[in-house]
């Protein structure tokens, strides 16, 4: 038995809440949930928001990121100059030396792209048609990682 006197009537529970405080707590909870959702959207889709829709240069946009190259195949014309607008939103803390690299051992070029930046580069394409490997050696496993490679497709 409890220490309460038995009156024969149901006991009413007393609420410690002030009138209207439940509504205030719900409003705060909803605001916090919306804030967390908003932050998640920005973090999840922020890279798409920064994607260049038009280039100030005449170069082809090529994104270097921790996920690799976008596009993974870069078309070029044999014997001509290829202008690329390299860009990244990756932070320096994720990159060895604070840069992404665009390297081709076969074609002899080595370009660096500082973190969270854009840079236009012009490269001389070989006269020989074929697929050439390009890679980033400063992020996510570097040359050993299959995701850090792209194909430079040289066509006539």
Steps between C-alpha positions, in 0.01 A plus 500: 500500500610851434524771759215693337160499660238309311204725420321277256543755222759480224817692577582791272856550403625848541699647218815695574476671163398857464210568264633541143846353571418185301438711192829682551692174530343368182591818314862471615510130402360576154747787452791274599383223266470744210846638579657155498317413177620825338860433599472146362370629167781754469766241587348232279427710195734796545736378230218510247423859598862605432520326163576751225213530255695714261867556478666839492771337290447291191632195685316180576407480872670207676437443868769341714365369829548229759259295286726532194462685170177630352471430213697175520574515125641826359474534121776672300613549139832357381776758460290788636502702820251390766379761748356368826338693781606297803298554818457351845307566819715264711664650808879510536488272804391213274780544247871424525670839480159669469470434127346262248722401210436420135786278384572306183823302497449413130443860390740661745276747677457580866249763610402600854162634614489661845215401733164674452602671177477519121779514248511499121775295339588449134667176399654393168340176384708233328460431131447130576136399549423293809399489864747648746493455877484811719491483878512692826778388732418718804164367615321183607767245417645695209621311197427163667128586530286419194262787581779758471556429128335639188543432130619769261350378174691645203309469170540633147 
